């Protein structure tokens, strides 16, 4: 997602020479790194303009929108559609909660209001088990805060305690009941029993193999089993049993002063591998809360970077950090059910040159007993992906005692492997990817689609070069990989893969759209979150297009089969300074929810570059709905 703070620590996986020398000569490698012709690059990397057999896709009949300039401050939808703001930062979630007042913000008020910077959006029908599309719960994650847009006269060098505490309360998750009226309009139910906030201060249980580990124990929690809050909640995933997994992504940015910790302390190397700042953080929370000062609480940071399971249907449910899924900058955890019933969760580590993972449970999904599945994610095996240059791949287990994951390399238990997942993946030689973002199974064709947002450092001095799965140096525009598990079984340990999209301007010779005529596609850059409609079409929201191709971020659709495979069409264009997150369809595909994150980023409270959505005062991160005037299926 946004607000990437890259560190200079290199992971230790396979180098470009080891991968690419098997496919092309050293001379061709150098040419590829600096940019060869499109045809030569595609041929060298084995990209194929093939069609994939799948269920028939629905016809996409809308007229694509025209991309807008980064200064344009309004949303754009196709003719015949309309967009409405459903819920904003600061909306009260109970009858007792105060209305939002930017001039009198308090952490107590914010803890009962919708949080900031909405990201993941999940629609869960009411009642549980139904497939209704006009009544449900909306699960919204809140990734980070922009204090320069939240507070008047904010001083980065001297934030106040109240401002910091409001920010803590603005992180986390919002759960809110919503309804669609007869006229199609959506609204939220302010007095719903389901409405709930989970913040940076909410008690959360730690479960799985790492619970109780010495490095998870702090002065506040000597048991290592209960942590205050969840932070940097990025994308997520819905489980078949009705819970939601919310990802802790860029958690490193909240913890500072690593340089003050004794350099001989073994925790220092782990903290460095995860990018913990050596000095004061940008937000300076550590000035008011000792738990964010690594020198004072070296273990607090180990309690973040996990997947958190929440039950939106039960407001009394204590959220749980599921440590079996590993610790890294999780983008999401999207679920598939294997042929033998195991639950499989796919997740990416969203940083340059990091890895793609999946987790396979030991137990099997019980479709008849919802509660029997609570806790199933605490036992199983975490795997990391290796992409071979011949289009094959393997999932390698991250299991203590196997291969290099032994005491000789600093691992003394499975908990050690999960706390330091990145090092474990380094030692196994996993493939370094271009910022793995959303990774989701397509329910129609059973293939896995991987959004790789960008990596401007690839191929630069001292950094890994190109490889078959990450074929462009200085990759500013990102790409999408299509992965096929062996036997179409999510539990398989081998796979094949091919490139679906090499994003960018169609005029850029290095771009590729599954072989589709580039003169007919919409420009797209920095794929971030993905979803699928009921026909299996891939929908993509973007983050970073304004910098990469000088257009606002947007929402796009691309068929993945048939003669239209690769035909990218832009359905929505966002506002100045924002990225597009979510996205989520209702079961009937007649409404799509989009989260507009950090509108106006790049401006300040006093000098905004956006006033969306209310056109008065400051911009407000919000979730909007898009529908057709005649209520037809989106895109048809």
C-alpha positions in Angstrom: 0.0 0.0 0.0 1.0 3.6 0.5 3.6 5.1 2.8 6.3 2.6 2.0 9.5 3.2 4.1 12.1 1.2 2.4 15.2 0.1 4.2 18.5 -0.8 2.7 18.8 -4.3 4.1 19.1 -6.8 1.3 17.5 -10.2 1.7 19.6 -13.2 0.7 17.6 -15.1 -1.9 18.7 -16.2 -5.3 20.6 -13.6 -7.4 19.7 -12.4 -10.9 22.7 -14.3 -12.4 21.6 -17.6 -10.9 18.2 -17.3 -12.4 18.6 -15.4 -15.7 21.9 -17.0 -16.8 19.9 -20.2 -17.2 17.7 -18.5 -19.8 19.8 -16.0 -21.6 23.4 -15.0 -22.2 25.1 -12.4 -20.1 25.0 -10.1 -23.0 21.2 -10.5 -23.3 20.8 -10.1 -19.6 22.5 -6.7 -19.7 20.3 -5.6 -22.6 17.2 -6.8 -20.7 18.2 -4.8 -17.6 18.4 -1.5 -19.5 15.4 -2.2 -21.7 15.2 -4.3 -24.9 12.4 -4.1 -27.4 9.0 -5.4 -26.3 9.0 -8.3 -28.6 12.5 -9.4 -27.6 11.7 -9.1 -23.9 8.5 -11.1 -24.2 10.2 -13.8 -26.2 13.1 -14.1 -23.8 10.8 -14.4 -20.8 8.5 -16.9 -22.4 5.4 -14.7 -22.2 2.5 -16.1 -24.1 -0.6 -14.6 -25.7 -2.6 -17.6 -24.8 -6.2 -18.0 -23.8 -7.0 -19.8 -20.6 -9.9 -22.2 -20.5 -12.4 -21.1 -17.9 -16.1 -20.4 -17.4 -17.5 -18.0 -19.9 -17.0 -14.4 -18.9 -19.9 -11.9 -19.0 -19.8 -9.3 -21.7 -18.4 -6.0 -20.4 -20.4 -3.4 -22.2 -19.6 -0.1 -20.4 -17.6 2.6 -22.0 -14.2 2.9 -20.3 -13.6 6.2 -18.5 -10.9 8.6 -19.6 -7.9 8.8 -17.1 -7.7 12.0 -15.2 -4.7 14.2 -14.3 -3.3 14.0 -10.7 -4.7 17.5 -10.0 -8.2 16.5 -10.9 -10.3 16.3 -7.7 -13.5 14.4 -8.5 -14.4 10.8 -9.1 -15.4 9.6 -12.6 -17.6 6.6 -13.4 -18.9 5.3 -16.8 -22.0 6.6 -18.4 -25.0 5.0 -16.8 -23.4 4.7 -13.3 -23.3 6.8 -10.2 -21.0 6.9 -7.2 -22.1 7.9 -3.7 -20.2 8.3 -0.4 -21.4 5.8 2.1 -19.3 6.5 5.1 -16.5 8.8 6.0 -13.7 9.2 8.5 -15.2 10.4 11.8 -18.8 9.2 11.3 -20.2 8.2 14.7 -20.9 4.5 15.1 -23.3 4.7 18.1 -26.0 7.0 19.3 -23.7 8.1 22.2 -20.8 8.9 19.9 -20.3 12.6 19.1 -20.4 13.9 15.6 -17.0 14.5 14.0 -15.5 17.9 14.9 -12.1 18.4 13.4 -11.4 21.3 15.8 -12.1 19.3 19.0 -10.8 15.8 18.3 -10.3 13.4 21.3 -9.1 9.8 21.4 -12.3 8.9 23.2 -14.5 10.3 20.4 -12.3 8.8 17.7 -12.6 5.4 19.3 -16.4 5.5 18.6 -16.1 6.9 15.1 -15.0 5.5 11.8 -11.2 5.4 11.6 -8.9 7.0 9.1 -7.5 5.8 5.8 -9.9 3.1 4.9 -8.3 0.2 3.0 -9.8 -3.3 3.0 -13.6 -3.5 2.6 -15.5 -6.7 3.2 -19.2 -7.1 2.8 -20.7 -9.8 5.1 -24.4 -10.5 4.5 -26.9 -10.4 7.4 -27.9 -12.8 8.7 -24.7 -15.0 8.6 -25.1 -17.8 6.1 -27.4 -15.9 3.8 -26.5 -14.5 0.4 -28.5 -11.3 0.6 -27.1 -8.2 -1.2 -29.1 -5.4 0.5 -28.3 -5.9 4.1 -25.0 -6.7 5.8 -21.9 -5.8 7.8 -19.1 -3.7 6.3 -15.7 -4.5 7.6 -13.3 -1.6 7.0 -9.6 -1.6 7.9 -7.7 1.6 8.7 -4.1 1.5 7.5 -2.4 4.7 8.8 -2.9 8.3 9.5 -2.1 11.6 7.8 -1.8 14.0 10.7 -0.9 16.9 8.4 -4.5 16.5 7.0 -6.2 15.6 10.2 -5.2 18.4 12.5 -5.0 22.2 12.1 -1.5 23.6 12.5 0.1 20.1 12.8 3.8 20.3 13.6 5.8 17.2 12.5 8.6 18.2 14.8 6.3 18.5 17.9 3.1 16.5 17.8 1.0 16.7 20.9 -0.1 13.9 23.2 -3.7 14.4 22.2 -2.9 14.2 18.5 -0.9 11.0 19.0 -3.6 9.4 21.0 -6.2 10.4 18.4 -4.0 8.7 15.7 -3.8 5.5 17.7 -7.6 5.5 18.0 -7.9 6.2 14.2 -6.0 3.0 13.4 -7.4 -0.5 13.3 -10.9 -1.6 12.1 -14.5 -0.4 11.9 -17.4 -2.8 11.7 -20.7 -1.2 10.6 -24.2 -2.4 9.7 -25.4 -1.2 6.3 -28.6 -1.4 4.3 -29.7 -0.8 0.7 -33.1 0.9 0.4 -35.7 0.2 -2.2 -34.4 3.1 -4.4 -30.9 1.6 -4.3 -29.4 4.0 -1.9 -27.1 2.7 0.8 -26.9 4.0 4.4 -25.3 2.8 7.6 -27.2 2.0 10.8 -25.8 4.2 13.6 -27.4 2.3 16.5 -26.6 -1.2 15.3 -25.6 -3.8 17.9 -22.9 -4.9 15.4 -21.1 -1.5 15.1 -17.7 -1.7 16.6 -14.2 -0.1 16.6 -11.0 -2.0 17.1 -8.1 0.5 17.6 -4.4 0.7 18.4 -5.4 0.3 22.0 -7.9 -2.6 21.9 -6.8 -5.8 23.8 -6.0 -8.5 21.4 -5.1 -12.1 22.1 -2.0 -13.8 20.6 -2.4 -17.4 19.6 -0.5 -20.1 17.7 3.1 -21.3 18.0 4.6 -17.9 18.9 2.2 -17.1 21.7 4.2 -16.9 25.0 7.6 -16.7 23.3 10.2 -14.9 25.3 10.5 -12.2 22.6 6.7 -11.5 22.8 6.9 -10.8 26.5 6.9 -7.1 27.7 6.8 -5.3 31.0 3.1 -4.7 30.4 2.4 -8.3 29.3 4.9 -10.8 30.9 2.9 -13.7 29.5 3.4 -12.7 25.8 -0.2 -13.5 25.0 -2.1 -10.2 25.1 -1.2 -7.1 23.1 -2.6 -3.6 23.0 -4.0 -2.9 19.6 -3.5 -3.6 15.9 -1.7 -1.2 13.6 -1.3 -0.5 9.9 -4.2 -2.6 8.9 -3.9 -3.0 5.2 -5.9 -5.5 3.1 -7.5 -8.6 4.4 -9.6 -11.6 3.6 -12.9 -13.1 4.5 -13.1 -16.7 5.8 -15.9 -19.2 4.8 -16.9 -19.2 8.5 -17.7 -15.5 8.5 -14.6 -14.0 10.2 -12.2 -11.5 8.6 -8.4 -11.6 8.6 -6.9 -8.1 8.7 -3.2 -7.6 7.8 -0.7 -5.7 9.8 1.5 -4.3 7.1 4.0 -1.4 7.7 4.1 -1.8 11.4 7.8 -1.0 11.5 7.3 2.7 11.1 5.8 3.1 14.6 8.9 1.9 16.5 12.0 4.0 16.9 15.5 4.3 18.5 16.9 0.9 17.5 20.4 2.4 17.6 20.1 2.8 21.3 19.7 -1.0 21.8 23.0 -2.9 22.5 24.3 -3.9 19.1 25.2 -7.3 20.5 21.6 -8.1 21.3 20.4 -10.8 18.9 17.1 -8.9 18.5 18.9 -6.1 16.7 19.5 -8.1 13.6 15.9 -9.2 13.4 14.7 -5.6 13.9 17.0 -4.4 11.1 15.7 -7.1 8.7 12.2 -5.7 9.3 13.3 -2.1 8.8 12.9 -0.7 12.3 14.1 2.9 12.3 17.5 3.5 14.0 16.4 6.9 15.3 13.2 8.9 16.0 10.2 7.9 14.0 8.3 10.3 11.8 5.1 10.1 13.9 7.1 10.3 17.2 4.6 8.1 19.2 7.6 6.9 21.2 7.8 10.3 22.8 4.6 9.6 24.7 4.3 5.8 24.7 7.4 3.8 25.9 6.1 0.7 24.1 7.1 2.3 20.8 10.6 3.0 22.0 12.7 -0.1 21.1 15.4 0.8 23.5 12.8 0.7 26.4 10.6 -2.1 25.1 12.7 -4.2 22.7 10.0 -6.9 22.4 6.9 -4.8 21.7 7.6 -4.7 18.0 7.6 -8.5 17.8 3.9 -8.3 18.7 3.0 -6.7 15.4 3.3 -7.8 11.8 0.7 -10.6 12.1 -2.7 -11.5 10.7 -5.5 -10.6 13.0 -8.8 -12.6 13.0 -12.0 -10.7 13.9 -15.6 -11.9 14.1 -17.8 -9.1 12.8 -20.9 -11.1 13.7 -20.0 -11.2 17.4 -19.2 -7.7 18.9 -17.9 -9.5 22.1 -15.3 -11.5 20.2 -11.7 -10.7 21.3 -9.6 -10.3 18.1 -6.7 -12.8 17.8 -3.3 -12.5 16.2 -2.7 -15.8 14.4 1.0 -16.3 14.6 1.1 -19.6 12.5 0.6 -17.4 9.4 4.0 -15.8 9.9 5.3 -12.3 10.7 6.1 -9.9 7.9 4.5 -6.8 6.3 1.3 -8.7 5.4 -0.8 -7.3 2.6 -3.7 -9.7 3.0 -4.6 -13.3 3.7 -7.1 -14.5 1.1 -8.7 -17.9 1.5 -9.3 -21.0 -0.6 -10.5 -24.4 0.4 -8.4 -27.3 -0.8 -9.8 -30.4 -2.4 -9.3 -32.4 0.9 -10.8 -29.6 2.9 -7.8 -27.8 4.3 -8.0 -24.0 4.6 -5.3 -22.2 2.5 -4.4 -18.6 3.0 -2.3 -16.6 0.5 -0.4 -13.5 1.6 2.3 -11.2 0.3 5.1 -9.3 2.1 4.7 -5.8 0.7 8.2 -4.5 0.4 10.7 -4.4 -2.5 12.4 -7.8 -3.0 10.2 -9.6 -0.5 8.3 -12.9 -0.8 4.9 -14.6 -1.5 3.6 -17.0 1.1 0.7 -19.4 1.6 -0.4 -21.2 4.8 -2.1 -24.7 4.8 -4.0 -25.7 7.9 -3.6 -29.1 9.6 -7.3 -29.4 10.1 -10.1 -29.2 7.6 -13.0 -26.8 7.2 -16.3 -27.7 8.8 -19.1 -26.2 6.7 -21.8 -27.4 9.1 -20.4 -25.9 12.3 -19.2 -22.3 12.2 -17.6 -22.2 15.6 -15.6 -25.4 14.9 -13.5 -23.4 12.5 -12.5 -20.7 15.0 -8.8 -21.5 15.8 -8.2 -23.7 12.7 -5.6 -21.2 11.6 -3.4 -21.9 14.7 -2.1 -25.2 13.3 -0.6 -25.8 9.9 2.4 -25.1 7.7 3.6 -21.9 6.2 5.2 -22.0 2.7 7.2 -19.5 0.6 7.2 -19.4 -3.2 10.1 -20.0 -5.6 9.3 -19.1 -9.2 11.5 -20.9 -11.7 12.4 -19.2 -15.0 10.8 -22.0 -17.0 7.3 -21.2 -15.8 7.2 -23.7 -13.0 7.3 -23.1 -9.3 7.4 -24.7 -5.8 6.1 -23.9 -2.4 8.9 -24.4 0.2 7.9 -25.2 3.8 9.1 -22.9 6.6 9.4 -25.6 9.2 11.8 -25.6 12.2 14.4 -28.4 11.8 14.0 -28.8 8.1 16.8 -27.6 5.8 18.6 -24.5 7.1 16.0 -23.7 9.7 18.0 -25.0 12.6 19.9 -23.8 15.7 23.0 -23.3 13.5 21.1 -20.4 11.9 19.5 -19.0 15.0 16.2 -21.0 15.0 15.4 -23.0 18.1 11.7 -23.6 17.6 8.9 -23.1 15.1 8.1 -19.9 17.0 11.5 -18.5 16.1 10.8 -19.3 12.4 7.5 -17.4 12.5 8.8 -14.4 14.4 11.7 -14.1 11.9 9.9 -15.3 8.8 11.9 -13.1 6.5 15.2 -14.7 7.5 13.7 -18.2 7.1 12.6 -17.3 3.6 16.0 -15.8 2.8 17.7 -19.1 3.8 15.4 -21.2 1.6 16.2 -19.0 -1.4 12.7 -17.8 -2.2 12.1 -15.5 -5.2 12.4 -11.8 -4.5 9.4 -10.1 -5.8 8.4 -6.6 -6.8 6.3 -5.6 -3.8 3.7 -8.4 -3.5 0.4 -6.9 -2.7 -3.0 -8.6 -3.0 -3.0 -12.4 -3.9 -6.4 -13.9 -4.5 -7.9 -17.2 -5.8 -10.3 -16.7 -8.6 -13.4 -18.7 -7.6 -14.4 -19.4 -11.2 -11.1 -20.7 -12.8 -9.3 -21.6 -9.5 -6.2 -19.7 -10.6 -4.3 -17.3 -8.3 -3.8 -13.7 -9.3 -0.8 -11.8 -7.8 -0.6 -8.0 -7.9 3.0 -6.8 -7.8 2.8 -3.0 -7.4 6.2 -1.8 -8.4 9.9 -1.9 -7.6 12.0 1.1 -8.8 15.1 -0.4 -7.2 15.2 -3.6 -9.2 18.3 -3.7 -11.3 19.9 -0.7 -9.7 23.4 -0.7 -8.2 23.7 -3.2 -5.4 20.2 -4.5 -5.8 18.9 -7.8 -7.4 18.4 -7.6 -11.1 15.6 -8.9 -13.3 14.3 -12.4 -13.3 11.6 -14.2 -15.2 8.9 -13.4 -12.6 10.1 -9.8 -12.2 11.2 -9.0 -15.7 11.7 -5.2 -15.8 14.5 -3.2 -14.3 13.4 -0.1 -12.4 9.8 -1.4 -12.5 7.7 1.7 -11.7 4.4 0.4 -13.0 4.1 -3.2 -11.7 2.7 -6.4 -13.1 0.2 -9.2 -12.5 1.1 -12.9 -12.4 -1.4 -15.7 -13.0 -0.5 -18.8 -11.0 -2.0 -22.3 -11.5 -1.7 -24.7 -8.6 -1.0 -28.3 -9.7 -4.3 -30.1 -10.1 -6.2 -26.8 -9.4 -5.7 -27.7 -5.7 -4.9 -24.9 -3.4 -3.0 -27.4 -1.2 -0.6 -28.4 -4.0 3.1 -27.7 -3.4 4.0 -27.1 -7.1 2.6 -24.7 -9.6 2.9 -23.2 -13.0 2.8 -19.5 -13.7 2.7 -17.0 -16.5 2.6 -13.2 -16.9 -0.8 -11.8 -17.3 0.0 -8.0 -17.3 3.1 -5.9 -17.5 1.5 -2.6 -16.5 2.1 0.9 -17.8 1.2 3.1 -20.7 0.2 1.1 -23.7 2.7 3.2 -25.7 5.5 1.8 -23.5 7.1 -1.0 -25.5 7.8 -3.0 -22.3 4.1 -3.3 -21.4 2.2 -6.5 -22.1 -1.6 -7.2 -21.8 -1.8 -11.0 -22.2 -1.2 -10.5 -25.9 -4.3 -8.2 -26.4 -4.1 -5.3 -28.8 -2.4 -2.6 -26.8 -4.1 0.2 -28.8 -7.4 -0.8 -27.2 -6.5 -1.1 -23.5 -6.6 1.5 -20.8 -3.4 2.7 -19.2 -2.9 1.1 -15.8 -0.1 1.3 -13.2 0.7 -0.1 -9.8 -1.9 -2.9 -9.3 -2.7 -3.2 -5.6 -5.9 -4.9 -4.6 -7.9 -7.4 -6.7 -11.3 -9.0 -6.7 -13.5 -11.0 -9.0 -17.0 -10.7 -10.2 -19.4 -13.7 -10.5 -18.2 -14.4 -14.0 -14.5 -14.5 -13.0 -13.4 -11.3 -14.5 -10.4 -9.8 -12.6 -10.9 -6.3 -11.1 -7.9 -4.3 -10.0 -7.5 -1.1 -7.9 -4.3 0.8 -8.1 -1.9 2.7 -5.8 0.8 5.0 -7.3 -0.3 5.7 -10.8 0.0 9.5 -10.3 3.8 9.1 -9.9 4.2 6.2 -12.4 2.1 7.3 -15.4 0.8 10.8 -14.3 -2.8 9.7 -14.0 -5.0 9.4 -10.9 -5.4 5.9 -9.5 -8.4 4.0 -10.5 -10.4 0.7 -10.7 -10.1 -1.5 -13.7 -11.4 -4.8 -15.1 -9.7 -7.4 -17.3 -11.1 -10.7 -18.6 -8.8 -13.6 -17.9 -10.2 -16.0 -20.6 -11.5 -15.9 -24.1 -10.7 -13.5 -26.9 -11.0 -10.5 -24.5 -8.3 -11.9 -22.2 -5.9 -9.0 -21.3 -8.4 -6.3 -22.4 -7.9 -3.8 -19.5 -10.7 -1.3 -19.2 -10.8 1.6 -16.7 -14.1 1.7 -14.8 -13.4 4.4 -12.2 -11.0 7.3 -11.7 -10.2 8.6 -8.2 -9.5 12.0 -6.8 -6.3 14.0 -6.3 -3.8 12.5 -3.9 -5.6 9.3 -3.3 -5.3 5.6 -3.9 -8.2 3.1 -4.5 -8.6 0.2 -2.1 -11.3 -2.3 -1.2 -12.7 -3.4 -3.7 -15.7 -5.5 -2.9 -18.9 -6.6 -4.7 -22.2 -7.5 -3.1 -23.2 -11.1 -3.9 -25.5 -9.9 -6.7 -22.7 -7.8 -8.3 -25.0 -4.8 -8.5 -23.0 -2.7 -6.0 -19.3 -2.3 -5.7 -17.7 -0.8 -2.7 -14.4 1.2 -3.1 -12.3 2.7 -0.3 -10.7 6.0 -1.2 -7.6 6.2 0.9 -5.7 9.4 1.8 -7.5 11.8 -0.6 -5.4 15.0 -0.7 -2.1 13.4 0.3 0.6 15.8 -0.7 -1.3 18.8 0.8 -1.9 20.0 4.3 -4.8 21.0 6.5 -4.2 24.6 5.7 -3.3 24.1 2.0 -5.4 21.1 0.8 -5.1 19.7 -2.7 -8.4 17.9 -2.3 -11.7 18.7 -0.6 -13.4 15.4 -1.5 -16.0 14.2 -0.7 -17.8 17.0 1.1 -16.3 20.0 -0.7 -15.9 21.9 2.5 -12.7 22.1 4.6 -10.5 19.0 4.6 -10.6 15.8 2.6 -11.9 12.7 4.4 -11.0 9.1 3.6 -14.3 7.3 2.8 -16.0 4.3 1.4 -18.2 4.9 -1.6 -20.7 2.8 -3.6 -21.0 2.5 -7.3 -24.2 1.3 -9.0 -25.9 1.5 -12.3 -29.0 3.8 -12.7 -30.9 0.8 -14.0 -29.5 -1.5 -11.2 -27.9 -3.9 -13.7 -24.8 -6.0 -12.8 -21.7 -3.8 -12.6 -19.8 -3.7 -16.0 -22.6 -5.5 -18.0 
